[in-house]
Amino acid sequence: MPGTILMTIVILSFIIVVHELGHFIAARRVGILCHEFSVGFGPALYSWSDGETEFFLRAIPLGGYVLMAGEVASPAEEGDRELPYPPAEPGRNLNDKSPLQRMAVFISGPLTNFVAAMAIFFVIFGVVGIPFPTAEIERIESGYAAEEAGIRPGDRIVAINGGETESWDDIVEEIRARPGEEATITVERDGEQRDVAVNVGYSPHEEGIGYIGIQPATSPVRQSIPAAAFEAVAWTGMMFVMLVEVFVNLLGGQTDALLGVVGVGAEVGRAAEMGLANVLWATASISASIGFFQLLPIPALDGSKLLFLLVEVIRGRPLDPEKEGLLNFIGFAFLILLVIYITFQDIARLL
């Protein structure tokens, strides 16, 4: 459990820092002064400066942030109180930039999350490899036919009733078709082949399906660089489509597919039990999900800032501050209620 919590914190922190890095790079590109780039929150453990931006490594490893000029109060608003940073030179504040430049800054965070998802998917397909089941047995389930017949972990199934089995799919197909029958399973053990008589039982998961209680060993299958790149883009695109479907269902009142921090932690824990490829897959999926979620037009998220800037572009002037404040309040209240609801759902699933 502590390991799962630590891994969840590391994954979420990595994804949020990647998100903020997207904002930071875009802001610097359009000439906005960035006062701080922080990894984590709380007291600073280490800091350095490049002459313009102060970089911090802080004690609480829960995400990070970038502080741009114009996001702190102006001297007129602060009166005589000393500001943490002096005012930026003209033209280097966030609000000095055109609406399109500010839109580029705010959309860069979510886009970086999608780029990170693609990069992780590429590593999975091209470097780590997708774990595919083999004909070798890794685990025997207690109380089922394979254990009773004397089949052992490490055995490799080479034939069933004299028919060669070249893959795990062949083995599953043959066993599923023989519920209640006796089958002769040829296994390879210590370099020798031997026939084992197995009384095929019935699946506890599906009615009328053969089952003997074996689980396969897996072997990673890696793709070429072009194929891995194609799969990375394709899977990120499919993730986006699935997230759109989840959002549409959310508007229709269906929230079963949503996960909060508790649910994410549970999924990371399950992925950790299944190997590196599954942890990376979970990380890519979470990164794409956070990128998509940030695009939603909800206050405190990048999507609301993009929406207000779009209105400014269309109208030729910013939205009235009082109206914008009211919309922000309503949206933020909705966001808090949604987070509370999803957290309760996560806990209910775990229980």
Summary of the structure (lengths in Angstrom):
residues: 351
radius of gyration: 27.2
end to end distance: 15.4
largest distance: 90.1
contacts: 1059
relative contact order: 0.12
helix: 52%
strand: 22%
